[in-house]
Amino acid sequence: MRSTTYTAVCAVAILVMILAGTQVATAVTCQATELAPCASAFSSSSPPSKQCCAKIKEQRPCLCKYIRNPSLRGYVTSPNAKKVAKTCGVPIPKC
């Protein structure tokens, strides 16, 4: 009985480690279109939606890439975009 319990505990521990590793290995796809839920907040003074904040947090690793892109820089570094990022708790990186 003790051996069966030990085996079950080990199997669960291994499963948890595998699932945790899968979560960490998932990469963010850096596509500016992922920030579409923030378009109205970026272009006006309207507050960001929960979906917008979730997307900004998800896309945080990509912000430097967007800032370096001349076509996107103005959107990401605009005063409204900075307000949205601050409201969502995501600092604009210094790249």
PAVEXKE-367976 format. One record per residue: x, y, z of N, C-alpha, C in turn; residue number from 0; chain; residue in one letter. Coordinates in nm, 3 decimals. Layout:
@nX->X; nY->Y; nZ->Z; caX->X; caY->Y; caZ->Z; cX->X; cY->Y; cZ->Z; k->NUM; c->A; r->A
...
//
This chain:
@nX->0.082; nY->-0.120; nZ->0.000; caX->0.000; caY->0.000; caZ->0.000; cX->0.087; cY->0.126; cZ->0.000; k->0; c->A; r->M
@nX->0.191; nY->0.124; nZ->0.080; caX->0.280; caY->0.239; caZ->0.091; cX->0.348; cY->0.266; cZ->-0.043; k->1; c->A; r->R
@nX->0.388; nY->0.162; nZ->-0.112; caX->0.454; caY->0.174; caZ->-0.240; cX->0.360; cY->0.234; cZ->-0.346; k->2; c->A; r->S
@nX->0.234; nY->0.196; nZ->-0.342; caX->0.135; caY->0.249; caZ->-0.437; cX->0.114; cY->0.398; cZ->-0.413; k->3; c->A; r->T
@nX->0.103; nY->0.439; nZ->-0.288; caX->0.085; caY->0.580; caZ->-0.254; cX->0.206; cY->0.660; cZ->-0.299; k->4; c->A; r->T
@nX->0.325; nY->0.609; nZ->-0.272; caX->0.448; caY->0.676; caZ->-0.312; cX->0.454; cY->0.692; cZ->-0.464; k->5; c->A; r->Y
@nX->0.418; nY->0.589; nZ->-0.537; caX->0.418; caY->0.594; caZ->-0.683; cX->0.318; cY->0.697; cZ->-0.733; k->6; c->A; r->T
@nX->0.200; nY->0.701; nZ->-0.673; caX->0.097; caY->0.797; caZ->-0.713; cX->0.144; cY->0.940; cZ->-0.687; k->7; c->A; r->A
@nX->0.206; nY->0.963; nZ->-0.571; caX->0.256; caY->1.097; caZ->-0.538; cX->0.365; cY->1.139; cZ->-0.636; k->8; c->A; r->V
@nX->0.453; nY->1.048; nZ->-0.669; caX->0.560; caY->1.078; caZ->-0.766; cX->0.502; cY->1.109; cZ->-0.903; k->9; c->A; r->C
@nX->0.404; nY->1.032; nZ->-0.944; caX->0.341; caY->1.055; caZ->-1.075; cX->0.275; cY->1.191; cZ->-1.081; k->10; c->A; r->A
@nX->0.206; nY->1.230; nZ->-0.975; caX->0.141; caY->1.362; caZ->-0.970; cX->0.247; cY->1.472; cZ->-0.973; k->11; c->A; r->V
@nX->0.354; nY->1.454; nZ->-0.898; caX->0.461; caY->1.554; caZ->-0.895; cX->0.524; cY->1.572; cZ->-1.034; k->12; c->A; r->A
@nX->0.547; nY->1.462; nZ->-1.102; caX->0.605; caY->1.470; caZ->-1.237; cX->0.507; cY->1.538; cZ->-1.332; k->13; c->A; r->I
@nX->0.380; nY->1.507; nZ->-1.321; caX->0.279; caY->1.571; caZ->-1.407; cX->0.276; cY->1.721; cZ->-1.383; k->14; c->A; r->L
@nX->0.280; nY->1.763; nZ->-1.257; caX->0.281; caY->1.906; caZ->-1.225; cX->0.404; cY->1.974; cZ->-1.284; k->15; c->A; r->V
@nX->0.519; nY->1.911; nZ->-1.274; caX->0.642; caY->1.970; caZ->-1.329; cX->0.633; cY->1.981; cZ->-1.481; k->16; c->A; r->M
@nX->0.577; nY->1.881; nZ->-1.545; caX->0.564; caY->1.885; caZ->-1.691; cX->0.469; cY->1.997; cZ->-1.731; k->17; c->A; r->I
@nX->0.355; nY->2.007; nZ->-1.664; caX->0.260; caY->2.112; caZ->-1.697; cX->0.316; cY->2.250; cZ->-1.669; k->18; c->A; r->L
@nX->0.389; nY->2.267; nZ->-1.562; caX->0.451; caY->2.396; caZ->-1.530; cX->0.554; cY->2.431; cZ->-1.635; k->19; c->A; r->A
@nX->0.631; nY->2.335; nZ->-1.681; caX->0.730; caY->2.358; caZ->-1.785; cX->0.665; cY->2.399; cZ->-1.915; k->20; c->A; r->G
@nX->0.551; nY->2.343; nZ->-1.946; caX->0.478; caY->2.378; caZ->-2.067; cX->0.432; cY->2.522; cZ->-2.061; k->21; c->A; r->T
@nX->0.386; nY->2.566; nZ->-1.945; caX->0.341; caY->2.704; caZ->-1.928; cX->0.456; cY->2.801; cZ->-1.950; k->22; c->A; r->Q
@nX->0.572; nY->2.772; nZ->-1.896; caX->0.687; caY->2.860; caZ->-1.908; cX->0.738; cY->2.864; cZ->-2.052; k->23; c->A; r->V
@nX->0.730; nY->2.753; nZ->-2.122; caX->0.785; caY->2.744; caZ->-2.256; cX->0.698; cY->2.815; cZ->-2.361; k->24; c->A; r->A
@nX->0.574; nY->2.849; nZ->-2.326; caX->0.486; caY->2.915; caZ->-2.421; cX->0.538; cY->3.055; cZ->-2.449; k->25; c->A; r->T
@nX->0.564; nY->3.085; nZ->-2.574; caX->0.619; caY->3.214; caZ->-2.613; cX->0.508; cY->3.310; cZ->-2.655; k->26; c->A; r->A
@nX->0.536; nY->3.438; nZ->-2.640; caX->0.443; caY->3.541; caZ->-2.684; cX->0.464; cY->3.566; cZ->-2.832; k->27; c->A; r->V
@nX->0.356; nY->3.576; nZ->-2.906; caX->0.364; caY->3.611; caZ->-3.047; cX->0.358; cY->3.763; cZ->-3.056; k->28; c->A; r->T
@nX->0.466; nY->3.824; nZ->-3.101; caX->0.472; caY->3.970; caZ->-3.109; cX->0.407; cY->4.019; cZ->-3.238; k->29; c->A; r->C
@nX->0.281; nY->4.049; nZ->-3.228; caX->0.208; caY->4.107; caZ->-3.340; cX->0.128; cY->4.225; cZ->-3.286; k->30; c->A; r->Q
@nX->0.152; nY->4.341; nZ->-3.342; caX->0.087; caY->4.463; caZ->-3.294; cX->-0.064; cY->4.452; cZ->-3.301; k->31; c->A; r->A
@nX->-0.116; nY->4.369; nZ->-3.391; caX->-0.261; caY->4.353; caZ->-3.402; cX->-0.321; cY->4.293; cZ->-3.274; k->32; c->A; r->T
@nX->-0.238; nY->4.231; nZ->-3.191; caX->-0.284; caY->4.178; caZ->-3.063; cX->-0.331; cY->4.290; cZ->-2.970; k->33; c->A; r->E
@nX->-0.286; nY->4.412; nZ->-2.997; caX->-0.325; caY->4.527; caZ->-2.914; cX->-0.451; cY->4.596; cZ->-2.965; k->34; c->A; r->L
@nX->-0.520; nY->4.535; nZ->-3.058; caX->-0.643; caY->4.593; caZ->-3.115; cX->-0.746; cY->4.630; cZ->-3.008; k->35; c->A; r->A
@nX->-0.762; nY->4.552; nZ->-2.900; caX->-0.859; caY->4.593; caZ->-2.798; cX->-0.825; cY->4.727; cZ->-2.731; k->36; c->A; r->P
@nX->-0.705; nY->4.776; nZ->-2.753; caX->-0.662; caY->4.903; caZ->-2.692; cX->-0.675; cY->5.021; cZ->-2.788; k->37; c->A; r->C
@nX->-0.718; nY->4.997; nZ->-2.910; caX->-0.718; caY->5.102; caZ->-3.011; cX->-0.795; cY->5.226; cZ->-2.966; k->38; c->A; r->A
@nX->-0.914; nY->5.209; nZ->-2.911; caX->-0.992; caY->5.326; caZ->-2.871; cX->-0.927; cY->5.399; cZ->-2.754; k->39; c->A; r->S
@nX->-0.867; nY->5.326; nZ->-2.663; caX->-0.799; caY->5.390; caZ->-2.550; cX->-0.673; cY->5.462; cZ->-2.594; k->40; c->A; r->A
@nX->-0.601; nY->5.407; nZ->-2.694; caX->-0.482; caY->5.472; caZ->-2.746; cX->-0.516; cY->5.600; cZ->-2.821; k->41; c->A; r->F
@nX->-0.629; nY->5.601; nZ->-2.890; caX->-0.662; caY->5.714; caZ->-2.977; cX->-0.753; cY->5.817; cZ->-2.912; k->42; c->A; r->S
@nX->-0.798; nY->5.792; nZ->-2.790; caX->-0.884; caY->5.889; caZ->-2.721; cX->-0.851; cY->5.885; cZ->-2.573; k->43; c->A; r->S
@nX->-0.929; nY->5.953; nZ->-2.496; caX->-0.904; caY->5.954; caZ->-2.352; cX->-0.989; cY->5.850; cZ->-2.279; k->44; c->A; r->S
@nX->-1.050; nY->5.758; nZ->-2.353; caX->-1.133; caY->5.656; caZ->-2.289; cX->-1.044; cY->5.559; cZ->-2.210; k->45; c->A; r->S
@nX->-1.094; nY->5.510; nZ->-2.097; caX->-1.013; caY->5.418; caZ->-2.016; cX->-0.997; cY->5.283; cZ->-2.084; k->46; c->A; r->P
@nX->-0.889; nY->5.213; nZ->-2.055; caX->-0.869; caY->5.081; caZ->-2.116; cX->-0.965; cY->4.977; cZ->-2.059; k->47; c->A; r->P
@nX->-1.005; nY->4.886; nZ->-2.143; caX->-1.090; caY->4.775; caZ->-2.098; cX->-1.005; cY->4.669; cZ->-2.029; k->48; c->A; r->S
@nX->-1.070; nY->4.574; nZ->-1.964; caX->-0.998; caY->4.464; caZ->-1.901; cX->-0.924; cY->4.383; cZ->-2.008; k->49; c->A; r->K
@nX->-0.988; nY->4.368; nZ->-2.124; caX->-0.925; caY->4.293; caZ->-2.233; cX->-0.800; cY->4.366; cZ->-2.282; k->50; c->A; r->Q
@nX->-0.808; nY->4.498; nZ->-2.291; caX->-0.692; caY->4.578; caZ->-2.333; cX->-0.577; cY->4.558; cZ->-2.235; k->51; c->A; r->C
@nX->-0.605; nY->4.569; nZ->-2.105; caX->-0.499; caY->4.551; caZ->-2.005; cX->-0.440; cY->4.411; cZ->-2.012; k->52; c->A; r->C
@nX->-0.524; nY->4.312; nZ->-2.034; caX->-0.473; caY->4.175; caZ->-2.045; cX->-0.379; cY->4.162; cZ->-2.165; k->53; c->A; r->A
@nX->-0.415; nY->4.225; nZ->-2.276; caX->-0.331; caY->4.218; caZ->-2.396; cX->-0.201; cY->4.294; cZ->-2.377; k->54; c->A; r->K
@nX->-0.206; nY->4.409; nZ->-2.313; caX->-0.082; caY->4.485; caZ->-2.290; cX->0.012; cY->4.405; cZ->-2.200; k->55; c->A; r->I
@nX->-0.043; nY->4.342; nZ->-2.098; caX->0.041; caY->4.260; caZ->-2.010; cX->0.099; cY->4.142; cZ->-2.086; k->56; c->A; r->K
@nX->0.020; nY->4.083; nZ->-2.173; caX->0.066; caY->3.970; caZ->-2.254; cX->0.175; cY->4.013; cZ->-2.352; k->57; c->A; r->E
@nX->0.159; nY->4.132; nZ->-2.409; caX->0.252; caY->4.181; caZ->-2.511; cX->0.370; cY->4.259; cZ->-2.453; k->58; c->A; r->Q
@nX->0.381; nY->4.267; nZ->-2.322; caX->0.489; caY->4.343; caZ->-2.258; cX->0.628; cY->4.307; cZ->-2.312; k->59; c->A; r->R
@nX->0.659; nY->4.178; nZ->-2.333; caX->0.792; caY->4.146; caZ->-2.386; cX->0.815; cY->4.201; cZ->-2.527; k->60; c->A; r->P
@nX->0.710; nY->4.242; nZ->-2.595; caX->0.720; caY->4.288; caZ->-2.733; cX->0.729; cY->4.440; cZ->-2.745; k->61; c->A; r->C
@nX->0.708; nY->4.512; nZ->-2.636; caX->0.699; caY->4.658; caZ->-2.645; cX->0.824; cY->4.723; cZ->-2.705; k->62; c->A; r->L
@nX->0.943; nY->4.675; nZ->-2.671; caX->1.065; caY->4.733; caZ->-2.730; cX->1.067; cY->4.712; cZ->-2.881; k->63; c->A; r->C
@nX->1.023; nY->4.597; nZ->-2.925; caX->1.017; caY->4.571; caZ->-3.069; cX->0.923; cY->4.672; cZ->-3.136; k->64; c->A; r->K
@nX->0.810; nY->4.698; nZ->-3.073; caX->0.715; caY->4.795; caZ->-3.129; cX->0.773; cY->4.937; cZ->-3.126; k->65; c->A; r->Y
@nX->0.843; nY->4.970; nZ->-3.019; caX->0.902; caY->5.104; caZ->-3.007; cX->1.010; cY->5.125; cZ->-3.112; k->66; c->A; r->I
@nX->1.084; nY->5.022; nZ->-3.145; caX->1.191; caY->5.033; caZ->-3.246; cX->1.136; cY->5.040; cZ->-3.388; k->67; c->A; r->R
@nX->1.013; nY->5.000; nZ->-3.407; caX->0.951; caY->5.002; caZ->-3.540; cX->0.898; cY->5.143; cZ->-3.567; k->68; c->A; r->N
@nX->0.953; nY->5.213; nZ->-3.667; caX->0.910; caY->5.350; caZ->-3.695; cX->0.760; cY->5.363; cZ->-3.723; k->69; c->A; r->P
@nX->0.699; nY->5.259; nZ->-3.777; caX->0.555; caY->5.263; caZ->-3.807; cX->0.470; cY->5.251; cZ->-3.681; k->70; c->A; r->S
@nX->0.523; nY->5.192; nZ->-3.577; caX->0.445; caY->5.168; caZ->-3.455; cX->0.486; cY->5.258; cZ->-3.339; k->71; c->A; r->L
@nX->0.606; nY->5.314; nZ->-3.344; caX->0.660; caY->5.392; caZ->-3.233; cX->0.563; cY->5.498; cZ->-3.183; k->72; c->A; r->R
@nX->0.505; nY->5.574; nZ->-3.273; caX->0.415; caY->5.682; caZ->-3.235; cX->0.294; cY->5.636; cZ->-3.157; k->73; c->A; r->G
@nX->0.245; nY->5.517; nZ->-3.189; caX->0.129; caY->5.463; caZ->-3.117; cX->0.167; cY->5.417; cZ->-2.977; k->74; c->A; r->Y
@nX->0.279; nY->5.349; nZ->-2.966; caX->0.319; caY->5.290; caZ->-2.839; cX->0.370; cY->5.394; cZ->-2.740; k->75; c->A; r->V
@nX->0.429; nY->5.501; nZ->-2.791; caX->0.486; caY->5.603; caZ->-2.702; cX->0.399; cY->5.729; cZ->-2.692; k->76; c->A; r->T
@nX->0.279; nY->5.726; nZ->-2.749; caX->0.191; caY->5.842; caZ->-2.741; cX->0.148; cY->5.866; cZ->-2.595; k->77; c->A; r->S
@nX->0.110; nY->5.989; nZ->-2.562; caX->0.065; caY->6.016; caZ->-2.424; cX->-0.051; cY->5.926; cZ->-2.382; k->78; c->A; r->P
@nX->-0.147; nY->5.901; nZ->-2.472; caX->-0.260; caY->5.814; caZ->-2.437; cX->-0.214; cY->5.671; cZ->-2.413; k->79; c->A; r->N
@nX->-0.121; nY->5.621; nZ->-2.495; caX->-0.070; caY->5.485; caZ->-2.477; cX->0.004; cY->5.474; cZ->-2.343; k->80; c->A; r->A
@nX->0.076; nY->5.577; nZ->-2.306; caX->0.146; caY->5.576; caZ->-2.178; cX->0.047; cY->5.575; cZ->-2.062; k->81; c->A; r->K
@nX->-0.063; nY->5.650; nZ->-2.077; caX->-0.168; caY->5.651; caZ->-1.974; cX->-0.233; cY->5.513; cZ->-1.962; k->82; c->A; r->K
@nX->-0.260; nY->5.453; nZ->-2.077; caX->-0.321; caY->5.320; caZ->-2.077; cX->-0.228; cY->5.220; cZ->-2.008; k->83; c->A; r->V
@nX->-0.101; nY->5.223; nZ->-2.045; caX->-0.005; caY->5.130; caZ->-1.986; cX->0.004; cY->5.151; cZ->-1.834; k->84; c->A; r->A
@nX->0.006; nY->5.276; nZ->-1.792; caX->0.014; caY->5.305; caZ->-1.648; cX->-0.112; cY->5.256; cZ->-1.577; k->85; c->A; r->K
@nX->-0.228; nY->5.281; nZ->-1.636; caX->-0.354; caY->5.235; caZ->-1.578; cX->-0.355; cY->5.083; cZ->-1.564; k->86; c->A; r->T
@nX->-0.298; nY->5.015; nZ->-1.663; caX->-0.294; caY->4.868; caZ->-1.662; cX->-0.180; cY->4.812; cZ->-1.579; k->87; c->A; r->C
@nX->-0.093; nY->4.899; nZ->-1.528; caX->0.019; caY->4.854; caZ->-1.446; cX->0.136; cY->4.796; cZ->-1.524; k->88; c->A; r->G
@nX->0.152; nY->4.844; nZ->-1.648; caX->0.261; caY->4.797; caZ->-1.733; cX->0.353; cY->4.915; cZ->-1.765; k->89; c->A; r->V
@nX->0.475; nY->4.916; nZ->-1.716; caX->0.564; caY->5.028; caZ->-1.746; cX->0.613; cY->5.023; cZ->-1.892; k->90; c->A; r->P
@nX->0.623; nY->5.139; nZ->-1.954; caX->0.679; caY->5.149; caZ->-2.087; cX->0.830; cY->5.132; cZ->-2.072; k->91; c->A; r->I
@nX->0.889; nY->5.035; nZ->-2.139; caX->1.032; caY->5.010; caZ->-2.121; cX->1.118; cY->5.116; cZ->-2.188; k->92; c->A; r->P
@nX->1.239; nY->5.130; nZ->-2.137; caX->1.339; caY->5.215; caZ->-2.201; cX->1.424; cY->5.120; cZ->-2.283; k->93; c->A; r->K
@nX->1.414; nY->5.133; nZ->-2.412; caX->1.480; caY->5.036; caZ->-2.501; cX->1.609; cY->5.093; cZ->-2.558; k->94; c->A; r->C
//
